[in-house]
Amino acid sequence: MNDSVRLENRIQISYRYLHPNIVFISLFGLVTHPLYYAYLQFSGGGVHDSLTLRIVSVAVVIPGLFHRRIERSRFGRFFPLYSIVAIAVALPFFFTQSLLTNAYLGGSDSQIQTWQLQYVFALIGTVLFIYDRVVLIVVLVSSTLVALMLHFIQFGSIVDSSLLQNYYRLIPFYVFMVAAGIYFNRNREVVHQEKMAVANTIGNTIAHELRTPLFSIRSRAQGLMKYLPRLVDSYLNDQRLSESEGAIPKGKLRSIETALRDIDRDVETANIVIDMLLVSSREYPFVGTTRENINATDLVIGTLDRYPFANEKERRLMSMCLDHDFEIQASKILLEHVLFNLVKNALYHVQKTENGVIQIGLARECRIYVRDTGPGIPQHNLKKIFERFFTTTEVGQGSGIGLSYCKQVMESIGGKISVESEEGKYAVFNLDFPQYEK
């Protein structure tokens, strides 16, 4: 893995931690920059405050208010990097530049101390918002260098007695403070990683212990499926056996072949569940996942071809509507598992009511939907349905990880999963993918 890929993975990890609070951070920057500018002007401490840089800082955080929509657009793949850059501009860059300007142009001690305190606040905020220490250091160093370069362009110097006294002299303190923040973040990270490592170890051990007998069962079932038809035909053609007392009825013989196919299908389903459990137990399950260009029509058709339907009756419940084709950039196997989950859920609820049909189709704006005319979903469950381990199925019929897994996969590629339902009539799950330029 080269350095650029490693850095991209670190940015993705930082964005994963930033994601739940990105709207709050954007609102905070949107409100505090103009309010604090007004306060400093009123109190007399903002003599050398830059309204232009304040406006730029506000502008760069505004897209965070619409991050979900942007993540689904063709710019979604760049948004994690943009969010890090926005924090860099609104916090360390702005306050470094402002402190340098005020320290160089001079002013009262109280004014300079005000900017020093603001700079400390900016460093603390940056440490809190950017989780990965490598990305944090890159942001702080690059923001400082850009601020120094801009200061040199504006004033022709970055070495001055006022700067030495009011900025450079305090650099060891700032470095110590950032290092302390990284240390405490690192401790939190180590504890968290140890918990995840234990969970992964347990999960991998259980998966290994389950996969071994499953593989054996599947191999033997496939071996029997290879030779059983000839054995059955030989039995049926042997007149003495077919007429003897206690002979096996023809229907029972044929049902043995069906049972073997059912065993093979159930093993495939069990392996899919194991894969989802392992993915769900990882801290960063999709970081570094290889993406490929996928045709949406091919994805839907291939998924239904591979889906382990119990019988032809189940297959006839499904229909496809492939009018609006589009391209997806993601891991094909992950998306197949997402569709497997949605089809499995739809089949369960439709067959439970013994009524209804299922349609899987493509819609405009890069959407795949799975719609069933089963019992629908109660309104009070709609907000909880994507939570891990939440389930409304009967005991033994579901673990509550399927839809949570679907949400993880979709968010990992900058997409979104949503549900619409009317109880007693229908439920439709929508997969919205980022729109990419071809």
C-alpha positions, 0 to 999 in steps of 0.5 A: 500500500503506497503513501497516498492510499495510506493517507486516504485511509486515514482521512476516511477513518477521521471522517468516520469519527467526524461524521456524526458531528459534522452538522454541529461543527458546521453550525458552530463555525457558521455562528461563532465566526460572525458573532465573535467578529462582532463581539471583538469589534464592539469590545475593541479587541478586533482591530486587526481582525479580517472580515474576508478570512471570517467570510471564507471560514464561514463559506467552507463550513456551510457544505457540512450542513448538506453533507448527506446530499453531497455524499450521494452526489458525484462529489461524494468521494471527495467530501471526506478530504474536503471536510478535513480541509474545511476544518483546517481553514476555519480553525488552525489556518484562520487563527494562525494568520490572525495571531501573526497579523496582530503580533506583527502589527502590534497592539495592546497586550490584552488584544494579543492575549485575546488572539493567543487564547483564540489560537489555543482554542483553535488547536484544541478544536482541531485535536478534538475534531481530527481523530487520526494523529497523522492527518492532524499533524499534516493539517496543523503543519500545512495550515501554519506554513500557508499562514506564514507564507501568506503573512510573508506575501502581505508584510514581506517578513516572517521574522520580527521582534513582535512575532518572536515575542508573541508567537514563536516564543510560545511554539513549544507550549503549543506543541506540548499542548497538541502532543498531550491531546494526541496522547490522550486521543491515542490512549482512547484509541488503544482501549477502543482498538483492544476491545475491537480486537477482542471482538474480532478475535472471537468473531474470527474464531467462531467463523472459522469453527462454523465454516469448517463443518459448513464446508464439509457439509457442502462438499458432501452434499455436492458430491451426493448431488453428482451421483445421486440421480444415477443411483435413483434412476438405477433403483427405479429401473430395478423392477425387483427393488421397486416392487419389493416390500418396503420399497421407497416411493418414487416421490421420496427418492426425488425429494432426496435430490431436493433436500441436497439442493436445500442443504447447499442453499442453506450453507450458502446463506449461512456463509453470507450471514457469517460474512456480515457478522464479521464485517459488522464486528470490525471497527473500519469494515470497508476502509481500503475495500477495492472498488470496481465499476458496476453496471446496475442492471448487471448487479440486479440480474446477477444477484437474483441469479445467485440468490438461493431461492427455496423453490420456484414459487419464491422465484416467481414472487420476484419481478424486475424493472430495469428502465433506468440503468447507471454505473456504480463504483463500489465492491460488487460482493458487498452490494450483492450481500446488501440486495440479498438482505433486502430480498430475504426480508421481503420474501419473509414478510410477503410469504408470512402474509401469504399475499403480495409480490416483490419488485426490484428495480432501478430508478432515476438519480442512481437508485435501486429499490426493493418494493414488496406489497406485504404487511408494511412496517409500523411507523414507530419502527421506521426510525429504529429499523437500521439500528444494529440488532433491532428486529421484529422477526420471530425468534430464530428468523433474524438477528437484526444485523442485516439492515444495519449491515446494509446501512454500513455498506451504503454509507461507506461508498457515500450512498444512503439507504432509506425506507418508505412504508404504509402499514398493511400495504407496502414497504420499499427500501431505496438504495441511493448511490453517488452520481459520478461523471462518466 
